[in-house]
Amino acid sequence: MQKKVSKVQTLKGSVEIPADKSISHRAVIFATLAKGKSVIKNFSTGQDPKSSLEVCSLLGVEAELCNSTLTINSTGKLSPSAQSIYPCGNSGTTMRLMAGILAGQKFNSTLTGDESLSSRPMKRIIEPLTLMGAQIEANDFKAPLFITGHELHAINYQSKLSSAQVKSCILLAGLGCDDVTKFTEPFISRNHTEIMLKSMGADICTEGTTVSIKKSELNPISMTIPGDISSAAYFIAAGLIVPDSKITLRNVGLNPTRTGILEVIKSMGANFRILNQKEVCGEIVGDIEIQHSQLKACKISGNLIPKLIDEIPIIAVLATQAEGETIISDAKDLRNKESDRITTVVTELKELGANIQETPDGMIIQGRTQLNGGVEVETYNDHRLAMSLYVAGLVCQKEILINGFEWVNISFPEFETKFEKLNPS
Ligand code: S3P
């Protein structure tokens, strides 16, 4: 689907931010492992969490999605489907978390993905799972993953990557092991798995960047999923760069392992406030009020990267409108996302007129540039690129055409409708 985007005069109003994708995945997967009835309110409408729901349903769990409330009735035990093939679609989180669970079952399974997911690296989970005794076959460490169910044993794993998907995979595998499984990462990545497993009664604790887990039975959960800061990020950026804007983003998850974008806009000199902060099911939630601001460039690297990994495409758009040189480094893993986000972001923003250069582990952006537009841009089947280009289009001088805009449905089907409500023209 091709989307036309043209310059807007201003953005005003308030937006309810839809459910967090990462937390939605975990809620459905962990509820499947718990014996009893779990009720998950405000389950994400994105395609990715639906992939997790589909895989869990194929594994025998009873699930009912009514409006946005997901009810799961589980025996706490998985039973294989007739074909034993579990399609994960575009979702890396589904594949990596499920691999950690399926590796330790008494049956065999195959995890498949779409073209993009089948080209993403799985060595990062196959290696540690193999150390735990798992048997996984894959061509060049890429999906499909053929898993022969096997008893697993605990490990003490030092990961070279800071990755919540890898961490969650190993913790889920460790949940069934007799001894203590320990996972250490260089910098802390999102900790929704730790928070949710703990609230479900798992024996799990965190010390610095090490998480330890022991064999545990999970209790069912009753929870409301907070809004996704990764979806809020597009409104944050648009509110900052579209002239005279003032918008309020309601119900945004503010877990400190996810709020890197707020640290960045603060150092860029953005005018924003957090309101109505509270805790919901162990996660911090609040509203963000944001206003058009004169931005200055900043440096983004090190332990900040995992806290904003999915926001780098939209931060790159912001940086084109900030005075000075923004340098993003230590973000090599961006090349392994739904697209190679270093190359795709740089290529497409250059097309719009940005002064941006690729580096091996990030990018350098010189601002402030008036984006010209007047061109067609590509999404490379990547939802975050589609949404970032849309926001860039709001400040381009001439209309732009985005090819493959339908990919927004992976995380945020309501994206455009929500934007249109803020634009009075
Ligand atoms: C996710 C973790 C991140 C992120 C992805 C979702 C998760 O990946 O990029 O969109 O839900 O755990 P990594 O942990 O592999 O960096």
Residues whose N, C-alpha, C, O or C-beta is under 5 A from the ligand:
A	BS01	S3P	S22 T93 S162 S163 A164 Q165 I309 D310
